[in-house]
Amino acid sequence: MKILKLLAMLLVAAMSMVATSCSKDDDDDDKDDKKESLLIGTWRDDTYDDEWDELTFKKDGSFTWTWYEEKYGTTRNMGTYIYKDPKLTLIFDEDEEYDDGEKEVYMVKSISSSKLVLYSEDEEETYTYNKK
């Protein structure tokens, strides 16, 4: 009988640990989903007078990166993205600038409904975008 009580207590203890760990995972998933939903839309960096760039992220996991330079005109690249906070990976479709599947990785320093701040470790530069 004592063994049965001990097993029941161990079972209850184990179940409470499992429920707690699942709750934490669910909370993390909810935060990631919220941040990814903030990412959806068009973001513009127009820091310089004669150039700008825009990143558009869609719910289907695709992106378009458009930039304008007075000297060269408009350039557009497309592909897919993966956002696992804080890492944003852009996977480019093939064009004259990128090979198919070529990647650029950015760290999302902050994101809100109106502002996106990205950091490129490769370029050691921070980029600030405002939501259009």
C-alpha positions as CSV (number, residue, x, y, z in Angstrom):
1,M,0.0,0.0,0.0
2,K,2.9,2.4,0.9
3,I,4.4,1.6,-2.5
4,L,1.2,2.6,-4.3
5,K,1.0,5.9,-2.4
6,L,4.6,6.6,-3.2
7,L,4.0,5.9,-6.9
8,A,1.0,8.1,-6.9
9,M,2.9,11.0,-5.4
10,L,5.8,10.5,-7.9
11,L,3.3,10.5,-10.7
12,V,1.6,13.7,-9.5
13,A,5.1,15.4,-9.1
14,A,6.2,14.3,-12.6
15,M,2.9,15.6,-14.2
16,S,3.3,19.0,-12.5
17,M,6.8,19.3,-13.9
18,V,5.7,18.3,-17.4
19,A,2.8,20.8,-17.3
20,T,5.1,23.6,-16.1
21,S,7.7,23.0,-18.8
22,C,5.0,22.9,-21.5
23,S,3.5,26.2,-20.3
24,K,7.0,27.9,-20.7
25,D,7.4,26.5,-24.2
26,D,3.9,27.8,-25.1
27,D,4.7,31.2,-23.8
28,D,7.9,31.3,-25.9
29,D,6.0,30.2,-29.0
30,D,3.4,33.0,-28.3
31,K,6.1,35.6,-28.1
32,D,7.8,34.4,-31.3
33,D,4.4,34.4,-33.1
34,K,3.7,38.0,-31.9
35,K,7.1,39.2,-33.0
36,E,6.8,37.5,-36.4
37,S,3.3,39.1,-36.9
38,L,4.9,42.5,-36.1
39,L,7.5,41.8,-38.9
40,I,4.8,41.4,-41.6
41,G,4.5,44.5,-43.7
42,T,6.7,47.0,-45.5
43,W,9.6,48.7,-43.7
44,R,11.6,51.6,-45.1
45,D,15.0,53.1,-44.3
46,D,15.4,56.5,-45.9
47,T,18.3,57.7,-43.8
48,Y,20.1,59.2,-46.8
49,D,18.7,61.9,-49.1
50,D,19.6,60.2,-52.4
51,E,18.8,56.6,-51.5
52,W,16.4,54.4,-49.6
53,D,15.6,50.7,-49.1
54,E,12.4,48.8,-48.3
55,L,11.9,45.3,-46.9
56,T,8.5,43.8,-47.4
57,F,7.7,40.6,-45.4
58,K,4.6,38.5,-46.2
59,K,2.8,35.9,-44.1
60,D,3.7,33.2,-46.6
61,G,7.4,33.5,-45.6
62,S,8.4,35.5,-48.7
63,F,10.1,38.9,-48.8
64,T,11.0,41.6,-51.3
65,W,13.9,43.9,-50.8
66,T,13.8,47.0,-52.9
67,W,16.3,49.8,-52.8
68,Y,16.8,53.0,-54.8
69,E,20.0,54.9,-55.5
70,E,19.9,58.1,-57.5
71,K,22.9,57.0,-59.5
72,Y,21.7,53.5,-60.3
73,G,17.9,53.5,-60.1
74,T,15.8,50.8,-58.4
75,T,17.0,47.3,-57.6
76,R,14.7,44.5,-56.3
77,N,15.6,41.1,-54.8
78,M,13.1,38.4,-53.6
79,G,13.2,35.2,-51.6
80,T,12.1,33.6,-48.4
81,Y,12.8,34.4,-44.8
82,I,13.1,32.6,-41.5
83,Y,12.6,34.5,-38.3
84,K,13.6,32.8,-35.0
85,D,14.0,35.6,-32.5
86,P,16.4,37.2,-32.5
87,K,17.8,35.9,-35.9
88,L,16.3,36.9,-39.2
89,T,17.6,34.9,-42.2
90,L,17.0,36.1,-45.7
91,I,17.3,33.4,-48.4
92,F,17.5,34.9,-51.8
93,D,16.1,33.7,-55.1
94,E,18.6,33.6,-57.9
95,D,19.2,36.9,-59.8
96,E,22.2,38.8,-61.2
97,E,23.3,39.8,-57.6
98,Y,22.6,36.6,-55.6
99,D,22.9,32.9,-56.3
100,D,19.8,30.8,-55.5
101,G,19.7,30.0,-51.8
102,E,22.3,32.6,-50.9
103,K,21.7,33.9,-47.3
104,E,22.1,37.0,-45.3
105,V,21.6,36.9,-41.5
106,Y,20.6,39.8,-39.3
107,M,20.0,40.1,-35.6
108,V,16.7,41.8,-34.7
109,K,17.8,44.3,-32.1
110,S,14.3,45.5,-31.6
111,I,10.9,45.4,-33.2
112,S,7.6,47.2,-32.6
113,S,4.6,48.1,-34.6
114,S,6.4,51.1,-36.1
115,K,10.2,50.5,-35.9
116,L,12.5,47.6,-36.9
117,V,16.2,47.7,-35.9
118,L,18.5,45.1,-37.6
119,Y,22.2,44.4,-37.0
120,S,24.4,42.7,-39.6
121,E,27.4,41.0,-37.9
122,D,29.0,40.6,-41.4
123,E,28.9,44.3,-42.1
124,E,29.1,45.3,-38.4
125,E,26.3,47.8,-39.1
126,T,22.9,48.6,-37.6
127,Y,19.9,49.5,-39.9
128,T,16.7,51.2,-38.7
129,Y,13.5,50.8,-40.6
130,N,10.1,52.5,-40.1
131,K,6.9,50.8,-40.9
132,K,5.1,52.2,-44.0
